[in-house]
Amino acid sequence: MSKEKKTLRNSEIVGYGLGGMFTYGFQLAVTGYYLMYFMTDVIGFSAMLAATIYSAIQWIKMGTMVFSGVIIDTVNFKSGKYRTWTLISGIGLGIFFPLSFVYFGLPTSAYVVVFLALYSLMTLCYNVGWTSMRALIGKMSKNSSDVVLLNTSAQIGGTASGVLYGYIGYPILGIALWAGTKQAYAGASAIYGFLIILGAVFLYGMSKKYENSAAEEAVKEKQARIGFGQMLSALKGPMIPFFCSYSFSAAQAGFFNTLLVYYTTYVLNNPQASALAISWVAIAGLVGCFVSPSLTKKMSKKNIHIGCQALSAVGYIALALFGKSTIPFIVIRSLISFVGTPSQIVMSALCNDIGDNVEMHEGEAPRAFLQGLTGTTTRVGLVMSAMIASFGLAAIGYSQGMEFTGSMVTKLVALIAVGPAIVCALSALCMLFYRLDEKDIAEYNRKKFQSAQ
């Protein structure tokens, strides 16, 4: 529970979300909901080949997320470690994102190589950007309230872009310059990529006062870089149940993201419901964002996460029973988004607590590495669920333009609802073993910042 008062200005809190996850959210919408469809119905890969590539991509995402923390913690810049990486990665993401969705018309074998290369570079840029933004929270925050508000701002930013995407996604794909062509996704992604670059420049400038002095001090004192041994030493204690719990929690998204377009097309018989679902799920998440700060004042972050995951599991069971028509599907999935959002907001805050705990007992904490591991939980979960969902789609016999029978509908419903219910329940169970006193962490931070004044 946090009763501390924020020290950041409202403009800084809002600016952090707008400059970061708001712009990144458009990339998440395109890659999260349309990647599998892009491979099968635009490039023309078979369902089995697309499933194989899709699964490989999840492993690449996981590997580059772990690597992102190592890169950030071992490379210093005079302009500030974390803010400089947000700029570099934002520019890279703005370039490689649209390139990944350019239709090249190559033979299948050559196309697989080119597509994986471009997508891997895009993924590395995204992960380095995500990790550096989350690590920057540790520089900007003076107490737990600041941490929660910055994480809330990031969640609101990403959610707000999801809301907008539901309304602007199809119109942008329908711009006359590329409408109806195989370059539609590349054209739309170029617009989003430009916004990502602008956001990175804005965040780099806004965060200058929080890192510049620290960077200059590090140069004067010739501080040693954080070694890999220090990073590995953090992989113990509360990090173990935290990592397992959030890996299972993230797995639910992989089912929904992979299968949404197919579900709305063949089960709901309403292809446009995919955009509608994205918007309303995002709106519900946005409401959850505004509820979260008040919730953290009444409950511990650990209990918030456990409760959210348990309620989400119940929601997915309801989705399996009642979600075969458009309105019930959107309503139930939106409610799941609402109850699950506080869990996502406290994720980086919990990781920040783990970093404070390491710092309190062992000295300098490898914060970027820890935040990279936090992001890795998402990638581990997506590897599990994406492989099950994509290969499951191939296993039930999907092919482009096929007719869905009642049996196929039942199987697709099971993939998109039952799987997430199971992983949410496992997530809640794992977090029961998390042991870290949030009151001790709050007291440590209070004394640390008092002594720094």
C-alpha positions in Angstrom: 0.0 0.0 0.0 1.2 3.5 -0.8 0.2 6.7 1.0 3.1 8.8 -0.2 2.6 12.0 -2.2 3.9 12.4 -5.7 6.9 14.6 -6.4 6.6 14.8 -10.2 4.6 17.5 -12.0 1.5 16.4 -13.8 3.0 17.5 -17.1 6.0 15.2 -16.6 3.7 12.2 -15.7 1.5 12.8 -18.8 4.5 13.5 -21.0 6.2 10.2 -20.0 3.2 8.2 -21.3 2.7 10.3 -24.4 6.3 10.2 -25.5 6.7 6.5 -24.9 4.0 3.9 -24.8 1.3 6.0 -26.6 3.4 5.9 -29.8 4.6 2.3 -29.2 1.0 1.2 -28.8 0.3 1.6 -32.5 3.1 -0.8 -33.3 1.7 -3.2 -30.8 -1.7 -3.1 -32.4 -0.5 -3.9 -35.9 2.0 -6.6 -34.9 -0.2 -8.0 -32.1 -3.4 -8.4 -34.1 -2.5 -8.6 -37.8 0.9 -10.3 -38.0 -0.4 -13.8 -38.5 -3.1 -12.6 -40.9 -0.5 -10.6 -42.8 1.6 -13.7 -43.3 -1.2 -16.0 -44.4 -3.5 -13.6 -46.4 -1.1 -11.0 -47.7 2.3 -12.6 -48.1 0.6 -16.0 -48.9 2.5 -18.3 -46.5 0.7 -21.5 -45.6 -0.9 -21.7 -42.1 1.8 -24.2 -41.0 4.7 -22.0 -42.3 3.1 -18.9 -40.8 2.7 -20.7 -37.4 6.3 -21.8 -37.5 7.5 -18.2 -38.3 5.1 -16.7 -35.7 6.5 -19.1 -33.0 10.1 -18.3 -34.0 9.3 -14.6 -33.7 8.2 -15.1 -30.1 11.5 -16.7 -29.3 13.3 -13.8 -31.0 11.3 -11.4 -28.9 12.2 -13.2 -25.7 15.9 -13.4 -26.5 16.2 -9.8 -27.6 14.3 -8.6 -24.5 16.8 -10.3 -22.2 19.6 -8.9 -24.3 18.1 -5.4 -24.2 18.8 -5.1 -20.4 22.4 -6.3 -20.9 23.0 -3.8 -23.6 21.6 -0.9 -21.6 23.4 -1.7 -18.3 26.8 -2.2 -20.0 26.8 0.8 -22.3 26.9 4.3 -20.9 26.4 7.6 -22.6 27.4 11.1 -21.4 23.9 12.3 -22.4 22.3 9.8 -20.0 22.1 6.0 -20.2 18.4 5.4 -20.3 17.1 8.5 -22.1 19.7 8.0 -24.9 18.6 4.5 -25.5 15.0 5.6 -25.7 16.0 7.9 -28.5 18.2 5.4 -30.4 15.7 2.6 -30.2 12.7 4.9 -31.0 14.4 6.0 -34.3 15.3 2.3 -35.1 11.7 1.2 -34.4 10.3 4.0 -36.5 12.3 2.7 -39.5 12.2 -1.1 -39.2 8.5 -1.3 -38.2 7.2 -0.2 -41.7 10.0 -2.1 -43.5 8.8 -5.3 -41.8 5.4 -4.9 -43.5 6.6 -4.1 -47.0 5.4 -6.7 -49.5 8.5 -7.7 -51.4 7.0 -10.4 -53.7 10.0 -12.7 -53.2 10.1 -16.5 -53.5 9.0 -18.1 -50.2 12.4 -19.2 -49.0 14.0 -15.8 -49.7 11.0 -14.0 -48.2 11.3 -15.9 -44.9 14.9 -14.8 -44.5 14.2 -11.2 -45.3 11.1 -11.0 -43.2 12.7 -12.6 -40.1 15.8 -10.3 -40.4 13.7 -7.1 -40.6 11.3 -8.3 -37.9 14.2 -9.2 -35.6 15.7 -5.7 -35.9 12.3 -4.1 -35.3 11.8 -6.3 -32.2 15.3 -5.5 -30.8 14.6 -1.8 -31.1 11.2 -2.2 -29.5 12.6 -4.2 -26.6 15.5 -1.8 -25.9 13.1 1.1 -26.0 10.6 -0.6 -23.7 13.3 -1.6 -21.2 15.1 1.8 -21.2 11.7 3.6 -20.7 10.9 1.4 -17.7 14.4 1.8 -16.2 14.0 5.6 -16.6 11.2 5.4 -14.0 13.9 4.7 -11.4 15.7 7.9 -12.2 12.5 10.0 -12.3 10.8 8.6 -9.2 11.5 9.6 -5.6 8.9 7.3 -4.0 6.4 4.5 -4.7 3.7 7.0 -5.6 5.8 8.4 -8.5 6.5 4.9 -9.7 2.9 3.9 -9.8 1.8 7.1 -11.5 4.5 6.8 -14.2 3.6 3.2 -14.8 -0.1 4.2 -14.9 0.8 7.0 -17.5 2.6 4.4 -19.6 -0.4 2.0 -19.4 -2.8 4.9 -20.3 -0.6 5.9 -23.2 -0.5 2.4 -24.7 -4.2 1.9 -24.0 -5.2 5.3 -25.5 -3.4 4.4 -28.8 -5.3 1.1 -28.8 -8.6 3.1 -28.5 -7.6 5.3 -31.4 -6.4 2.5 -33.5 -9.8 0.9 -33.4 -11.2 4.0 -35.1 -8.3 5.1 -37.3 -6.8 1.7 -38.2 -9.2 0.9 -41.1 -9.4 4.4 -42.5 -5.6 4.6 -42.6 -5.4 1.2 -44.3 -7.9 2.7 -46.8 -5.9 5.7 -47.8 -6.0 5.9 -51.6 -2.3 5.7 -52.0 -2.2 2.1 -50.9 -5.8 1.0 -50.4 -6.5 -2.6 -51.6 -2.9 -3.3 -52.3 -0.4 -5.5 -50.6 1.5 -2.4 -49.4 -1.4 -1.2 -47.2 0.1 -2.4 -43.9 3.5 -0.9 -44.8 2.0 2.5 -45.6 0.0 2.6 -42.4 3.0 1.5 -40.4 5.1 4.3 -41.9 2.7 6.8 -40.4 2.9 5.1 -37.0 6.7 4.9 -37.3 6.9 8.6 -37.8 4.9 9.2 -34.6 7.2 6.8 -32.7 10.3 8.8 -33.8 8.6 12.1 -32.7 7.7 10.5 -29.3 11.3 9.3 -28.8 12.7 12.8 -29.4 10.1 14.3 -27.0 10.9 11.8 -24.2 14.6 12.3 -24.7 14.3 16.0 -24.2 11.8 15.9 -21.4 13.9 13.5 -19.2 17.1 15.4 -19.5 17.2 16.9 -16.0 16.7 13.4 -14.4 19.7 11.8 -16.1 22.2 14.4 -17.2 23.6 15.1 -13.7 23.7 11.4 -12.9 25.6 10.7 -16.1 28.1 13.5 -15.5 28.7 12.3 -12.0 29.3 8.7 -13.2 31.9 10.0 -15.7 33.7 12.1 -13.0 33.9 9.2 -10.6 34.7 6.7 -13.3 32.1 4.3 -12.1 32.5 0.8 -13.3 29.8 -0.7 -15.5 27.5 -3.1 -13.9 28.9 -6.6 -14.5 27.1 -9.6 -15.8 27.8 -11.3 -12.5 25.8 -8.5 -10.7 23.0 -9.1 -13.1 22.8 -12.8 -12.5 22.9 -12.3 -8.7 19.5 -10.6 -9.0 17.9 -13.8 -10.2 16.8 -15.1 -6.9 14.4 -14.6 -4.1 11.2 -12.7 -5.0 12.2 -12.5 -8.7 11.5 -16.2 -9.2 7.7 -16.2 -8.3 7.4 -12.8 -9.9 8.9 -14.0 -13.2 6.8 -17.2 -13.3 3.6 -15.4 -12.3 3.9 -12.6 -14.9 4.9 -15.1 -17.6 1.6 -17.0 -17.1 -0.2 -13.6 -17.0 1.2 -12.5 -20.3 0.3 -15.8 -22.0 -3.4 -14.8 -22.0 -2.7 -12.0 -24.5 -1.0 -14.4 -27.0 -4.2 -16.4 -27.5 -6.4 -13.2 -28.0 -3.9 -11.4 -30.3 -3.2 -14.4 -32.5 -6.8 -15.5 -33.0 -8.9 -12.3 -32.8 -9.1 -11.7 -36.6 -10.0 -15.4 -37.3 -12.5 -15.5 -34.4 -14.4 -12.4 -35.5 -14.3 -13.5 -39.1 -15.4 -17.1 -38.7 -17.1 -17.4 -35.3 -18.8 -14.0 -35.0 -19.2 -13.7 -38.8 -18.3 -10.0 -38.4 -14.8 -9.2 -39.6 -15.1 -5.5 -38.6 -15.7 -6.6 -35.0 -12.0 -7.0 -34.6 -11.4 -3.3 -34.7 -14.4 -2.7 -32.5 -13.1 -5.3 -30.0 -9.7 -3.6 -30.0 -11.2 -0.2 -29.2 -13.6 -1.4 -26.5 -11.0 -3.6 -24.8 -8.7 -0.6 -24.8 -11.4 1.7 -23.4 -12.1 -0.7 -20.6 -8.3 -0.9 -19.9 -8.2 2.9 -19.9 -10.9 3.0 -17.2 -8.9 0.4 -15.3 -5.8 2.7 -15.5 -7.7 5.5 -13.7 -8.8 3.1 -11.0 -5.4 1.6 -10.3 -3.7 4.4 -8.4 -6.5 4.5 -5.8 -6.4 0.7 -5.6 -2.7 0.8 -4.7 -3.5 3.0 -1.7 -5.8 0.3 -0.3 -4.1 -3.0 -1.3 -0.6 -4.3 -1.7 0.7 -4.6 -5.2 1.0 -8.4 -4.7 -2.6 -8.8 -3.7 -3.8 -6.5 -6.6 -2.0 -8.8 -9.0 -3.4 -12.0 -7.5 -7.0 -10.7 -7.4 -6.8 -9.4 -11.0 -5.6 -12.8 -12.3 -8.3 -14.7 -10.5 -11.0 -12.5 -11.8 -9.6 -12.7 -15.3 -9.7 -16.5 -15.2 -13.4 -16.3 -14.3 -14.0 -13.9 -17.1 -12.4 -16.2 -19.7 -14.7 -19.1 -18.5 -17.6 -16.8 -19.1 -16.2 -16.0 -22.6 -16.2 -19.7 -23.5 -19.8 -20.1 -22.4 -21.4 -16.9 -23.8 -19.0 -15.3 -26.3 -20.2 -16.7 -29.6 -21.9 -13.5 -30.7 -20.5 -10.0 -31.2 -21.9 -8.0 -28.3 -21.4 -10.6 -25.5 -17.9 -11.3 -26.8 -16.9 -7.6 -26.8 -18.6 -7.0 -23.4 -16.9 -9.9 -21.6 -13.5 -9.3 -23.2 -13.7 -5.7 -22.2 -14.5 -6.6 -18.6 -11.5 -8.9 -18.6 -9.4 -6.0 -19.8 -10.8 -3.8 -17.0 -10.1 -6.2 -14.2 -6.6 -7.2 -15.6 -5.3 -3.6 -16.1 -4.2 -3.0 -12.4 -2.1 -6.1 -12.6 -0.2 -4.7 -15.6 0.3 -1.4 -14.0 1.9 -2.8 -10.8 4.2 -5.1 -12.8 7.0 -2.6 -13.3 6.4 -1.2 -9.9 6.9 -4.7 -8.4 10.1 -5.0 -10.4 11.3 -1.6 -9.2 10.7 -2.9 -5.6 12.9 -5.9 -6.4 15.6 -3.6 -7.6 15.3 -1.5 -4.5 15.6 -4.7 -2.4 18.8 -5.6 -4.3 20.2 -2.1 -3.8 19.2 -2.1 -0.1 21.1 -5.4 0.6 23.8 -5.6 -2.1 24.6 -2.1 -3.4 24.0 -1.0 -7.0 21.1 -2.7 -8.7 21.1 -3.8 -12.4 17.8 -2.0 -12.9 17.7 -2.2 -16.7 18.5 -5.9 -16.6 15.7 -6.4 -14.1 13.3 -4.4 -16.2 14.5 -6.4 -19.2 13.6 -9.6 -17.3 10.2 -8.1 -16.5 9.6 -7.5 -20.2 10.9 -11.1 -20.8 8.0 -12.4 -18.8 5.8 -11.0 -21.5 7.9 -12.7 -24.2 7.9 -16.1 -22.3 4.2 -16.0 -22.0 3.7 -15.1 -25.6 6.0 -17.9 -26.7 3.8 -20.4 -24.9 0.5 -19.0 -26.0 1.5 -18.0 -29.5 2.8 -21.5 -30.3 -0.3 -23.1 -28.9 -2.6 -20.7 -30.7 -0.9 -20.6 -34.1 -0.1 -24.3 -34.3 -3.5 -25.0 -32.9 -5.0 -23.0 -35.7 -3.1 -25.2 -38.2 -4.0 -28.4 -36.3 -7.7 -27.8 -36.5 -7.3 -27.6 -40.3 -7.5 -23.8 -41.1 -6.8 -22.7 -44.6 -7.6 -19.4 -46.3 -11.2 -19.0 -47.4 -12.4 -22.3 -45.8 -15.9 -22.9 -44.4 -16.1 -23.2 -40.6 -18.1 -26.1 -39.3 -19.7 -26.2 -35.9 -16.9 -28.4 -34.7 -14.3 -25.9 -35.9 -16.1 -23.1 -34.1 -16.0 -25.1 -30.9 -12.3 -25.7 -31.2 -11.5 -22.1 -32.0 -13.6 -20.9 -29.0 -11.6 -23.3 -26.8 -8.3 -21.9 -28.1 -9.2 -18.3 -27.4 -10.9 -18.7 -24.0 -10.0 -21.9 -22.2 -6.3 -21.5 -22.6 -6.2 -18.0 -21.1 -8.4 -19.1 -18.2 -5.8 -21.8 -17.2 -2.8 -19.5 -17.4 -4.5 -16.7 -15.4 -5.2 -19.2 -12.6 -1.6 -20.4 -12.7 -0.4 -16.8 -12.5 -2.4 -16.1 -9.3 -1.1 -19.3 -7.8 2.6 -18.5 -8.5 2.4 -15.1 -6.9 1.4 -16.6 -3.6 5.1 -17.5 -3.1 6.3 -13.9 -3.7 7.9 -12.6 -0.4 8.9 -8.9 -0.2 7.8 -6.4 2.4 6.6 -3.3 0.5 6.7 -1.2 3.8 10.4 -1.9 4.2 11.0 -0.8 0.6 9.0 2.4 1.1 11.0 3.2 4.3 14.3 2.6 2.5 13.4 4.9 -0.3 12.2 7.6 2.1 15.6 7.5 3.9 17.6 7.4 0.6 16.0 10.5 -0.8 16.1 12.4 2.5 19.9 11.8 2.6 20.2 12.9 -1.0 18.7 16.3 -0.3 
